[in-house]
Structure formats: structure tokens, C-alpha cells
């Protein structure tokens, strides 16, 4: 079914109909379409554009369609161009030509964006909930490893010893920023385009604010032309999902490295690995690899929509049909990926003996020497050079910093007295970093408590912002 054609002498060519058809992907907006139509119908009846009797028939048909869409009994056909035409066809089948009255005062232009925004509100909140579960998995692992000291890395080289719980919980902070971005998106984009019509507004929708409120929006968009042409909200949602994908890719990369024979820090649970069809011994970190691999897909979806939007003149253009598939794909892939990554993290078996064994490798305690000298009021640039001399001496003689003798230290610099040897210990190095952001056990433990509080706030916020569909599906 098409929603136009009166001024045409023939229908579109078969190739044009195929090119224009979007119902096979925009059908997922059907529950939101029903919701919007139910609210719009109330407005039409209130203005006597549709009689109460006819409004009752249409409402009954919409609610029946809602149930049938939910059960799969009603769906689109090959003749339907899009979700809007499919649902209007269903209405007319149920209540006759009066079903077509629902189209008064609205256009597909404002209707589809309203549906799309409602879809994104629901699904971004679900993504936020899934991210929260992943953060809880990281925090639980971190709490189990508060006493474990590991080597920290920069440039993938041993840097300084750290509390391993801090290494794990760093992901929690990045992921919670993603959740905050979702909340920011909701605050910025929770405005209804409905009532904009094709582009100029509609005399049959004099109070779009009332419709917006009933749909759960904070208000209406102030410019009807912008309302039908804006896809900032979709691009911004894709950026948020791409950023989540980048964070998940980082998690995946670390789990791949940690579980390698070369690191040996981690055993990934069998349930979150796969084997090889030819090598019986293999246990592959496929969840982690797919987390890393899918980041390209999320970034690609964002880039795809930005290119569509880069030269879009005036109001609505059909190019904007290309806005939904990248969003749907990113949503689907994230909701597929997040539970698997959460399970991988929650069930991971970290190996403390292996992790702690290398904490002092790579002369990771050299900074303790520089800090010791700085506390003696030696300029840090000079102290840095002296610490470097210590490392060079150790490399030349095949020893570690901890093995330097008092005589050797004093030979390198007279300020390197015996007290410095007490600092060349991974536990002492970690414990000395006591600021709120640093790596001591107390600092990390306090940060984990704060993360728990933040999760409670976020869960409450997700619950507050979620609303059930009025369409009963």
C-alpha cells in the first residue's frame, strides 16, 4: 500500500518501488507508530476532526493491531512501502475507509522521527542498563583483587607497579561516562517533532505540546523545518554507541593479551571461548576478539550517517531514509555484545601468582629513586637523570634495582643513601600513592565504594526515565 498517488497517472516503476521500500527494516518501529497514532487520535477527536464514534472504531482497531503486531499475527506484506503504509493498511482492513482518517494533521516526515526518537529512548536506556551490569562485573573482580599488585603499562611496556584492582576498575569509569553520555543525549534530544507535518506545521495539530507530554517528551522542537530534517539525534546516538564500542574493544584487547601464553595472567571461562576445528588444544578468546572487531562496525555506522547528512538542504529529503539501518545495526550489535562481554569479565579467572611475579620487571621502580631524590630538594630533572643512571648500571651488570648495593648507589650519586633501598619494593611504591585518584589499596577501595554509589544513582535514573508503551505491545 502507498500513501500517495492521486496526482500520478501510474505507479512507480518496479525498480523505484524496490528502491523506495523500507518496511523490511523500519517495521521494528511499529510499536512506537501505534503509540503515536493512539495519542494523535485523541487530539483529532478532541478537535472534532474525527467523530467520537469513528475515533472509537479507530482506537479499537489500533489496539487490536498492537496485540497482533506483538504476537506476529499482523505484519507487513510485499505491497507495503513502509511501516506507516503497513499500519494504515491494517487499520483500513479492520474498520474500513475511516481508518485513513488517522493521517489527518501528520506526515510521514514528522511521524517517522517521532517513532525513531521513541525507539532510541527505549533502546539507549536498555544499553545503559547492560553497561551497568558490565561495570558491576568489573567492580566485583576489582574487589577480589584489591591486594594484588601488578605491573602497570604505558606504550605496552612495563611502567610502574599498580594495584590490579585499579587496572580492572579503570574500565568502570570509562563505561560510566558512556552511560552519562546517554543521559545527556536524553536531555538534549527528548523533544518531540510531532506536529511539524511535512515541514510547515499543521493547522490540525494546534497543541503539539500536549501530544509531546503524553508521549513522554519534555517538550516540542521549536522549528518545524528543523524538526523534520534534524538527524543530529541519530548521529549523536551513533557516536555514543561507537564510543561504547571503542571501550569494549579496549577491554577485548586486554583480555586477549592477558590470556595469551606470553602473559598468562588470565584464564577465560570455557563458556566464553571457542576451539579450533583443526587444533585440539586451542582455546580462543572469541568474545574478546569480537568485541575488538565490532568496534569497526560501530565507527563505520557513525561515519555512514555523517556522510549522508553532510550536504542536506532545506527540510526533509529522501536521503534520510538511510538514517535508520546504521542505528538499528549498532543497537542490535551492542545488545548482542554487552551480555557476552559481561559474562566473560564476571567469570574470568585471574592468576595472582603470575600477575604479581612481574610487578617489578622492566625497572618499574625507577621512579621511586627519582621521587626519593626530589624529596631531598634535588631538581626532578636531575633526579630523573640519576635514576636513569641507576637503570643503565643495572642493565650493564645484569642486576635489578633491588640488588644495588649501598656502595653502588653512592657511587652513582652521593645522595642515594641506604634509605632509598627501603623504597625499592612494589608494595611500598603502591602504598605511597595515596591521593584520591591514585593506586594505593585504600585509594582504590574508596574509589570502588564511590562507583557503587554511582551505580545506584544510575540504576535509579534508568528506572525513572523508562516508561511503558501506551500501545500495550
C-alpha positions as CSV (number, residue, x, y, z in Angstrom):
1,X,0.0,0.0,0.0
2,X,1.2,3.5,-0.8
3,X,0.2,6.7,1.0
4,X,0.2,8.9,-2.2
5,X,-0.7,8.6,-5.8
6,X,-3.7,10.8,-6.6
7,X,-1.9,13.1,-8.9
8,X,0.0,10.3,-10.7
9,X,-1.2,8.5,-13.8
10,X,0.7,5.4,-12.9
11,X,2.5,3.8,-10.0
12,X,6.3,3.8,-9.7
13,X,8.5,1.6,-11.8
14,X,9.3,-1.7,-10.2
15,X,12.9,-0.7,-9.6
16,X,11.8,2.5,-8.0
17,X,9.3,0.7,-5.7
18,X,12.1,-1.7,-4.7
19,X,14.5,1.2,-4.0
20,X,11.9,3.2,-2.0
21,X,10.8,0.3,0.1
22,X,11.9,0.5,3.7
23,X,9.3,-1.6,5.5
24,X,11.7,-4.6,5.9
25,X,13.8,-2.6,8.2
26,X,11.6,0.1,9.7
27,X,9.0,-2.4,10.8
28,X,10.6,-2.5,14.2
29,X,9.2,1.0,14.7
30,X,5.6,-0.5,14.5
31,X,5.0,-0.5,18.3
32,X,6.0,3.2,18.5
33,X,3.9,4.0,15.5
34,X,0.9,2.5,17.3
35,X,1.7,4.6,20.4
36,X,2.0,7.8,18.4
37,X,-1.2,7.1,16.5
38,X,-3.2,6.5,19.7
39,X,-2.2,9.8,21.1
40,X,-2.7,11.7,17.8
41,X,-6.2,10.1,17.5
42,X,-7.2,11.6,20.9
43,X,-6.2,15.0,19.6
44,X,-8.2,14.6,16.3
45,X,-11.3,13.6,18.3
46,X,-10.9,16.5,20.7
47,X,-10.9,18.9,17.8
48,X,-13.8,17.1,16.1
49,X,-11.7,16.3,13.0
50,X,-12.7,12.7,13.7
51,X,-16.0,12.0,15.4
52,X,-16.1,10.2,18.8
53,X,-17.8,7.2,17.2
54,X,-15.3,6.9,14.4
55,X,-12.5,7.6,16.9
56,X,-13.7,4.7,18.9
57,X,-13.5,2.4,15.9
58,X,-10.0,3.5,15.0
59,X,-8.8,3.2,18.6
60,X,-10.2,-0.3,18.9
61,X,-8.5,-1.2,15.6
62,X,-5.2,0.3,16.7
63,X,-5.3,-1.7,19.9
64,X,-6.1,-4.9,18.0
65,X,-3.2,-4.2,15.7
66,X,-1.0,-3.6,18.7
67,X,-1.8,-7.1,20.0
68,X,-1.5,-8.7,16.6
69,X,1.9,-7.0,15.9
70,X,3.1,-8.2,19.3
71,X,2.1,-11.8,18.6
72,X,3.3,-11.7,15.0
73,X,-0.2,-12.3,13.6
74,X,-0.1,-8.9,11.7
75,X,2.9,-8.0,9.8
76,X,3.9,-6.2,6.6
77,X,3.5,-7.5,3.0
78,X,5.4,-7.1,-0.2
79,X,2.9,-4.4,-1.2
80,X,3.7,-2.2,1.8
81,X,6.2,0.6,1.2
82,X,7.0,1.3,4.8
83,X,5.8,0.8,8.4
84,X,3.3,3.7,8.0
85,X,1.6,2.3,5.0
86,X,1.5,-1.2,6.5
87,X,-0.2,0.0,9.7
88,X,-2.7,2.2,7.7
89,X,-3.5,-0.8,5.6
90,X,-4.2,-2.8,8.8
91,X,-6.4,0.0,10.1
92,X,-8.5,0.1,6.9
93,X,-8.8,-3.7,6.8
94,X,-10.2,-3.6,10.4
95,X,-12.5,-0.5,10.3
96,X,-12.9,0.4,6.6
97,X,-12.1,3.7,4.9
98,X,-12.5,5.6,8.2
99,X,-9.1,4.1,9.1
100,X,-7.5,6.5,6.7
101,X,-8.6,9.4,8.9
102,X,-5.7,8.9,11.2
103,X,-3.4,10.5,8.6
104,X,-5.0,14.0,9.2
105,X,-2.6,16.5,10.6
106,X,0.5,14.4,10.3
107,X,3.1,13.5,7.6
108,X,5.4,10.6,7.4
109,X,8.1,13.2,7.9
110,X,7.2,14.1,11.5
111,X,5.8,10.7,12.3
112,X,8.9,8.7,11.5
113,X,11.2,10.9,13.5
114,X,8.8,10.7,16.5
115,X,8.8,6.9,16.2
116,X,12.6,6.8,15.8
117,X,13.2,9.0,18.8
118,X,10.9,6.9,21.0
119,X,12.7,3.8,19.7
120,X,16.1,5.3,20.6
121,X,14.9,6.4,24.1
122,X,13.9,2.8,24.9
123,X,17.0,1.1,23.4
124,X,19.6,3.5,24.7
125,X,18.2,3.0,28.2
126,X,18.5,-0.7,27.7
127,X,22.1,-0.3,26.6
128,X,22.7,1.8,29.7
129,X,21.3,-1.0,31.8
130,X,23.6,-3.5,30.1
131,X,26.6,-1.3,30.6
132,X,25.8,-1.0,34.3
133,X,25.9,-4.8,34.5
134,X,29.3,-4.9,32.9
135,X,30.6,-2.2,35.3
136,X,29.3,-4.3,38.2
137,X,31.2,-7.3,36.8
138,X,34.4,-5.3,36.6
139,X,33.9,-3.9,40.2
140,X,33.3,-7.4,41.6
141,X,36.6,-8.6,40.0
142,X,38.4,-5.5,41.3
143,X,37.2,-6.1,44.9
144,X,38.5,-9.6,44.7
145,X,42.0,-8.3,43.7
146,X,42.5,-5.3,46.0
147,X,45.6,-6.9,47.5
148,X,47.1,-7.9,44.2
149,X,50.0,-5.8,42.8
150,X,50.7,-5.9,39.1
151,X,52.9,-4.1,36.6
152,X,51.2,-1.1,35.0
153,X,51.9,-0.4,31.4
154,X,52.4,2.6,29.1
155,X,53.3,2.1,25.5
156,X,52.7,-1.7,26.2
157,X,55.9,-1.6,28.3
158,X,56.3,-2.1,32.0
159,X,55.8,1.3,33.6
160,X,55.1,1.4,37.4
161,X,53.6,-1.1,39.9
162,X,49.9,-0.7,40.5
163,X,47.0,-2.3,42.4
164,X,45.5,-4.7,39.9
165,X,42.0,-3.7,41.1
166,X,42.7,-0.2,39.7
167,X,43.7,-1.7,36.4
168,X,40.3,-3.5,36.2
169,X,38.1,-0.7,37.6
170,X,39.5,1.8,35.1
171,X,37.1,0.3,32.6
172,X,34.2,1.1,35.0
173,X,34.9,4.8,34.9
174,X,35.1,4.9,31.1
175,X,31.9,2.9,30.7
176,X,30.0,5.0,33.2
177,X,31.0,8.1,31.1
178,X,29.2,6.3,28.3
179,X,26.1,6.0,30.4
180,X,26.3,9.7,31.3
181,X,26.5,10.4,27.6
182,X,23.3,8.5,27.1
183,X,21.6,10.6,29.8
184,X,23.0,13.8,28.2
185,X,21.5,12.5,24.9
186,X,18.1,12.1,26.5
187,X,18.2,15.6,28.0
188,X,19.2,17.2,24.7
189,X,17.0,15.2,22.3
190,X,13.9,14.5,24.4
191,X,11.8,16.9,22.3
192,X,9.0,15.9,20.0
193,X,8.9,16.7,16.3
194,X,5.3,15.6,16.1
195,X,3.1,18.4,14.7
196,X,5.7,19.6,12.2
197,X,3.8,17.8,9.4
198,X,5.8,17.7,6.2
199,X,7.7,20.8,7.2
200,X,5.4,23.8,8.0
201,X,3.4,22.5,10.9
202,X,-0.3,21.6,10.7
203,X,-3.4,23.5,11.4
204,X,-4.9,20.2,12.6
205,X,-2.3,19.9,15.4
206,X,-2.7,23.2,17.3
207,X,-1.3,21.8,20.6
208,X,1.8,19.7,19.8
209,X,2.9,20.3,23.4
210,X,0.1,18.1,24.7
211,X,0.9,15.3,22.4
212,X,4.6,15.6,23.3
213,X,3.7,15.3,27.0
214,X,1.5,12.3,26.5
215,X,4.4,10.6,24.6
216,X,6.8,11.3,27.4
217,X,8.8,14.0,25.7
218,X,10.0,17.1,27.7
219,X,8.6,19.5,25.1
220,X,8.4,20.2,21.4
221,X,11.0,21.2,18.9
222,X,10.7,25.0,18.3
223,X,11.1,25.0,14.5
224,X,9.0,22.7,12.3
225,X,11.5,22.7,9.4
226,X,14.3,21.7,11.7
227,X,12.0,19.1,13.3
228,X,11.6,17.1,10.1
229,X,15.2,17.5,8.8
230,X,17.1,17.0,12.1
231,X,19.1,13.8,12.4
232,X,21.6,15.1,14.9
233,X,20.0,12.9,17.5
234,X,20.7,9.8,15.3
235,X,24.3,10.8,14.6
236,X,24.9,11.6,18.3
237,X,23.4,8.2,19.3
238,X,25.7,6.5,16.8
239,X,28.7,8.4,18.3
240,X,27.7,7.2,21.8
241,X,27.5,3.7,20.6
242,X,30.8,4.0,18.7
243,X,32.4,5.2,21.9
244,X,31.0,2.3,23.8
245,X,32.3,0.0,21.0
246,X,35.8,1.6,21.4
247,X,35.7,1.0,25.2
248,X,34.6,-2.6,24.6
249,X,37.4,-3.1,22.0
250,X,39.9,-1.9,24.6
251,X,38.6,-4.5,27.1
252,X,38.8,-7.1,24.4
253,X,42.4,-6.3,23.5
254,X,43.5,-6.5,27.2
255,X,41.7,-9.9,27.7
256,X,43.3,-11.2,24.5
257,X,46.8,-10.2,25.8
258,X,46.3,-11.3,29.4
259,X,45.0,-14.7,28.3
260,X,47.9,-15.3,25.9
261,X,50.7,-17.8,26.7
262,X,53.1,-14.9,26.8
263,X,51.2,-13.1,29.6
264,X,49.4,-16.0,31.3
265,X,47.6,-13.6,33.6
266,X,44.1,-14.9,32.9
267,X,42.0,-17.9,32.1
268,X,38.8,-17.1,30.2
269,X,36.0,-19.4,31.2
270,X,35.2,-22.1,28.7
271,X,31.7,-20.7,28.2
272,X,33.2,-17.5,26.7
273,X,35.8,-19.1,24.4
274,X,35.7,-21.3,21.4
275,X,38.0,-24.0,19.9
276,X,39.7,-24.8,16.7
277,X,38.4,-27.1,14.0
278,X,41.9,-28.4,13.4
279,X,44.0,-27.8,16.5
280,X,42.5,-29.7,19.5
281,X,44.5,-27.7,22.1
282,X,43.2,-24.3,21.1
283,X,41.1,-22.1,23.4
284,X,40.3,-18.9,21.6
285,X,39.2,-15.6,23.2
286,X,36.5,-15.1,20.6
287,X,34.2,-12.9,22.7
288,X,37.2,-10.6,23.3
289,X,38.1,-10.7,19.6
290,X,34.6,-9.9,18.5
291,X,34.4,-7.0,21.0
292,X,37.6,-5.7,19.3
293,X,36.3,-6.4,15.8
294,X,32.9,-4.9,16.1
295,X,34.3,-1.5,17.0
296,X,34.9,-1.0,13.3
297,X,31.3,-1.7,12.6
298,X,30.1,0.9,15.2
299,X,32.6,3.5,13.9
300,X,31.5,2.7,10.3
301,X,27.8,3.2,11.1
302,X,28.6,6.6,12.5
303,X,30.7,7.6,9.5
304,X,28.0,6.3,7.1
305,X,25.3,8.6,8.6
306,X,27.5,11.6,8.9
307,X,28.3,11.3,5.1
308,X,24.5,11.2,4.4
309,X,23.9,14.3,6.4
310,X,26.8,16.4,5.2
311,X,25.0,18.3,2.5
312,X,21.3,18.0,3.2
313,X,19.5,21.2,2.0
314,X,16.2,22.7,3.3
315,X,13.8,20.3,5.0
316,X,13.2,16.6,4.5
317,X,15.0,14.8,1.7
318,X,14.6,11.1,0.9
319,X,18.3,10.6,1.6
320,X,17.2,10.5,5.2
321,X,15.7,7.0,4.7
322,X,19.4,6.0,5.2
323,X,19.3,7.1,8.8
324,X,17.8,4.1,10.4
325,X,19.7,1.0,9.3
326,X,23.0,2.2,10.8
327,X,21.3,2.9,14.1
328,X,19.4,-0.3,14.2
329,X,22.6,-2.3,13.4
330,X,24.6,-0.6,16.1
331,X,21.8,-1.1,18.7
332,X,21.5,-4.8,17.7
333,X,25.2,-5.4,17.8
334,X,25.7,-3.7,21.2
335,X,22.8,-5.6,22.8
336,X,24.3,-8.8,21.4
337,X,27.8,-8.0,22.5
338,X,27.4,-6.4,26.0
339,X,25.9,-9.5,27.8
340,X,28.7,-11.7,26.3
341,X,31.4,-9.3,27.5
342,X,29.8,-9.0,30.9
343,X,29.8,-12.8,31.2
344,X,33.4,-13.0,30.1
345,X,34.5,-10.5,32.7
346,X,32.4,-11.9,35.5
347,X,33.7,-15.4,35.1
348,X,37.3,-14.6,34.3
349,X,39.9,-16.4,36.4
350,X,42.9,-14.1,37.1
351,X,46.1,-15.8,38.2
352,X,47.6,-13.8,41.1
353,X,51.0,-15.6,41.2
354,X,51.6,-14.8,37.5
355,X,50.4,-11.3,37.7
356,X,52.4,-10.3,40.8
357,X,55.6,-12.1,39.6
358,X,56.4,-9.4,37.1
359,X,55.3,-6.3,39.0
360,X,58.9,-5.1,39.4
361,X,60.1,-6.2,36.0
362,X,61.4,-3.6,33.5
363,X,62.9,-1.5,36.2
364,X,59.4,-0.3,37.1
365,X,60.6,1.1,40.5
366,X,63.0,3.6,38.9
367,X,60.5,6.4,39.6
368,X,60.9,5.7,43.3
369,X,64.5,6.7,43.1
370,X,63.7,9.9,41.3
371,X,61.0,10.7,43.9
372,X,63.3,10.0,46.7
373,X,65.9,12.5,45.4
374,X,63.2,15.1,44.7
375,X,62.2,14.9,48.3
376,X,65.8,15.8,49.1
377,X,65.3,19.0,47.1
378,X,67.3,17.8,44.1
379,X,65.5,19.2,40.9
380,X,63.4,16.5,39.4
381,X,65.1,16.8,36.0
382,X,68.4,16.0,37.7
383,X,66.8,13.3,39.8
384,X,65.4,11.7,36.7
385,X,68.8,11.6,35.1
386,X,70.3,9.9,38.3
387,X,67.5,7.3,38.3
388,X,68.3,6.6,34.7
389,X,71.9,6.1,35.5
390,X,70.9,3.5,38.1
391,X,68.9,1.7,35.4
392,X,71.8,1.8,33.0
393,X,74.2,0.5,35.7
394,X,71.8,-2.4,36.4
395,X,71.4,-3.3,32.7
396,X,75.1,-3.3,32.2
397,X,75.7,-5.6,35.2
398,X,72.7,-7.8,34.8
399,X,71.0,-7.0,38.1
400,X,67.8,-5.4,39.3
401,X,67.3,-2.1,41.1
402,X,66.6,-4.0,44.3
403,X,70.0,-5.7,44.0
404,X,72.0,-2.4,44.0
405,X,74.4,-2.3,47.0
406,X,74.9,0.7,49.2
407,X,78.3,1.2,47.7
408,X,77.0,1.0,44.1
409,X,74.2,3.5,44.9
410,X,76.6,6.0,46.5
411,X,79.0,5.6,43.5
412,X,76.2,6.6,41.2
413,X,75.2,9.6,43.3
414,X,76.1,10.6,46.9
415,X,72.5,11.4,47.8
416,X,71.5,7.8,47.2
417,X,71.7,6.7,50.8
418,X,70.5,3.4,52.3
419,X,67.0,4.8,52.8
420,X,66.3,4.6,49.1
421,X,66.7,0.8,49.3
422,X,63.6,0.6,51.6
423,X,61.6,2.2,48.8
424,X,62.6,-0.3,46.1
425,X,59.6,-2.5,46.9
426,X,56.4,-2.9,44.9
427,X,54.1,-2.8,47.9
428,X,55.8,0.4,49.3
429,X,55.7,2.0,45.9
430,X,52.0,1.3,45.5
431,X,51.1,2.3,49.1
432,X,52.9,5.6,48.7
433,X,50.4,6.8,46.1
434,X,47.6,7.7,48.4
435,X,45.7,10.5,46.6
436,X,42.0,10.0,45.7
437,X,42.9,9.1,42.1
438,X,46.0,7.0,42.8
439,X,46.8,3.3,43.1
440,X,47.2,2.5,46.8
441,X,44.8,-0.1,48.1
442,X,43.0,2.5,50.2
443,X,42.6,4.9,47.3
444,X,41.2,2.2,45.0
445,X,39.0,0.8,47.7
446,X,37.4,4.2,48.3
447,X,37.0,4.7,44.5
448,X,35.2,1.3,44.3
449,X,32.8,2.5,47.1
450,X,32.1,5.6,45.1
451,X,31.5,3.5,42.0
452,X,28.9,1.5,43.9
453,X,27.2,4.8,44.8
454,X,27.3,5.9,41.2
455,X,25.8,2.7,40.0
456,X,22.9,3.1,42.5
457,X,22.3,6.6,41.1
458,X,22.4,5.4,37.5
459,X,20.0,2.5,38.1
460,X,17.6,4.9,39.8
461,X,17.9,7.2,36.8
462,X,17.3,4.5,34.3
463,X,14.2,3.4,36.2
464,X,12.9,6.9,36.3
465,X,13.4,7.6,32.6
466,X,11.9,4.3,31.4
467,X,8.2,4.3,30.6
468,X,5.9,1.5,29.4
469,X,4.5,1.8,25.9
470,X,0.9,3.1,25.9
471,X,0.2,0.8,22.9
472,X,0.2,-2.3,25.1
473,X,2.7,-4.2,23.0
